Amino acid sequence: MKLIHGTKVTCEIDGTKITDAKISKGAEGNFYICQNKLSGAETKDKLGYSGSWGISEGNLDDLKYHKVTNLRPVKDISDISTYQVGDILVDEYSSRCKVLGVCGLVVIISTSDFERASSSPYTTQELEEEGYYFENSEDTLIGKELTQTIKGKKYKVVVKEEVE
């Protein structure tokens, strides 16, 4: 996961489940998980929350050292800032499409075969009205282990580094 200032996330910090949090990037370049349950390393910009928990550079070793697990972005279909190229959207009829791009306040999606762009871009409101939602990944980050579900079977993989 690429850490970006202001990204909504969920995670567990030292065993405490955090369901409402955002990533803050401090002036020195370190990252923090801002939330209302725990206070650790402080940052100036807590993004409206009462506490912050430092995670240094936010790589897998830093997360493990700072006792942070299951760090995941929160995907909100109505929030344009949560869309990333490659996200898969599913509609109410289980048809899937891929986010090909975000331009200003519109999202460009593919057709269901992922090969062509749809005929027009969509606003987040239009996607919401059409019944789209983000496809949930069944991958769970557990320290340096990744549990990945492929065709209904779970596999454990050791994560050596994050690639984009």
C-alpha positions in Angstrom: 0.0 0.0 0.0 1.4 3.4 -1.0 0.9 5.8 1.9 -0.6 9.2 1.0 -1.4 12.0 3.4 -5.2 12.0 4.2 -5.9 8.4 3.1 -8.7 6.8 5.1 -7.5 3.5 6.6 -8.4 0.7 9.0 -5.8 -1.3 11.0 -4.9 -2.9 14.3 -2.5 -1.1 16.6 -1.0 -3.3 19.3 -4.1 -5.5 19.2 -6.6 -2.6 19.2 -8.9 -2.6 16.2 -9.0 0.9 14.5 -11.9 1.4 12.1 -11.7 5.2 11.7 -8.3 6.6 10.9 -6.3 8.6 8.3 -2.6 8.6 7.3 -0.7 11.8 8.1 2.7 12.7 6.6 4.8 14.8 9.0 7.0 17.6 7.9 10.1 15.4 8.5 8.6 12.8 6.0 7.5 10.2 8.6 4.0 8.7 8.5 1.4 8.6 11.3 -1.9 6.8 11.8 -4.3 9.5 13.2 -7.2 8.1 15.1 -9.1 8.6 18.4 -8.2 5.4 20.3 -4.4 5.5 21.0 -1.7 8.1 21.3 1.9 7.3 20.5 4.4 9.4 18.5 2.8 12.8 18.0 2.4 14.7 14.8 1.3 18.3 14.3 -1.4 17.5 11.7 -3.7 14.9 13.3 -6.3 15.5 10.6 -9.0 16.2 13.2 -8.3 13.2 15.4 -7.1 13.3 19.0 -4.3 10.8 18.7 -1.5 9.8 16.4 0.7 6.6 16.1 4.0 6.9 14.4 4.9 4.3 11.8 8.2 5.8 10.5 8.5 5.3 6.8 5.5 2.9 6.8 7.3 -0.1 5.2 6.5 -3.6 6.4 9.4 -3.7 8.9 8.3 -0.3 10.4 4.7 -1.6 10.7 5.9 -4.7 12.5 8.2 -2.7 14.8 5.3 -0.3 15.7 2.9 -3.2 16.3 0.6 -2.2 13.3 -1.1 -5.0 11.4 -3.9 -5.3 8.8 -3.3 -1.7 7.5 -5.8 -1.2 4.7 -7.2 1.8 2.8 -10.9 2.4 3.1 -12.5 2.5 -0.3 -15.6 4.8 -0.5 -17.4 4.8 -3.8 -18.6 8.4 -3.3 -15.0 9.7 -2.5 -13.1 10.5 -5.7 -9.8 10.5 -3.7 -10.1 6.7 -2.9 -10.0 5.6 -6.6 -6.8 4.2 -8.0 -6.0 3.0 -11.5 -6.6 -0.7 -11.6 -9.3 -0.8 -8.9 -12.1 -3.3 -9.8 -15.7 -2.1 -9.5 -18.7 -4.4 -9.3 -22.3 -3.4 -10.1 -25.5 -4.7 -8.5 -25.6 -7.4 -11.3 -22.1 -8.7 -10.4 -20.6 -7.2 -13.7 -17.0 -6.1 -13.2 -15.0 -3.3 -14.7 -11.6 -1.7 -14.1 -10.8 1.9 -13.2 -8.7 3.1 -16.2 -8.2 6.6 -14.9 -9.3 9.5 -12.8 -9.5 12.9 -14.4 -10.6 15.8 -12.2 -14.0 14.8 -10.8 -14.8 11.9 -13.1 -13.7 8.2 -13.3 -13.0 6.4 -16.5 -13.9 2.8 -16.4 -13.5 -0.2 -18.7 -16.1 -2.4 -20.3 -16.7 -5.7 -18.6 -14.0 -7.4 -20.6 -11.4 -4.9 -19.2 -10.2 -4.3 -22.8 -12.0 -1.1 -23.8 -13.0 2.1 -22.2 -16.7 2.7 -21.5 -18.4 5.2 -23.7 -18.3 8.0 -21.2 -16.7 8.9 -17.9 -18.7 8.7 -14.7 -19.0 11.0 -11.6 -18.9 9.2 -8.3 -22.5 10.0 -7.8 -23.4 8.3 -11.1 -21.4 5.2 -10.1 -23.1 5.1 -6.7 -26.6 5.5 -8.4 -25.7 2.6 -10.8 -25.0 0.4 -7.8 -21.3 0.1 -8.2 -19.0 -0.8 -5.2 -15.3 -1.6 -4.9 -14.5 -5.3 -5.2 -13.2 -6.4 -1.8 -9.7 -8.0 -1.8 -9.5 -11.1 0.3 -5.8 -10.5 0.9 -4.9 -9.8 4.6 -1.5 -8.3 5.5 -0.2 -10.1 8.6 3.2 -8.5 9.4 5.3 -10.0 6.7 3.0 -12.8 5.8 0.3 -12.5 3.2 -2.7 -14.7 3.2 -4.0 -14.8 -0.4 -7.2 -16.4 -1.6 -7.0 -17.8 -5.1 -10.0 -19.7 -6.5 -11.3 -20.3 -3.1 -8.1 -21.7 -1.6 -6.0 -19.8 0.9 -2.2 -19.6 0.6 0.4 -18.0 2.9 3.1 -16.1 1.1 6.1 -14.3 2.8 6.2 -10.7 1.7 9.8 -9.6 1.1 9.0 -6.2 -0.4 6.0 -4.2 -1.7 5.9 -3.7 -5.4 3.8 -1.3 -7.3 
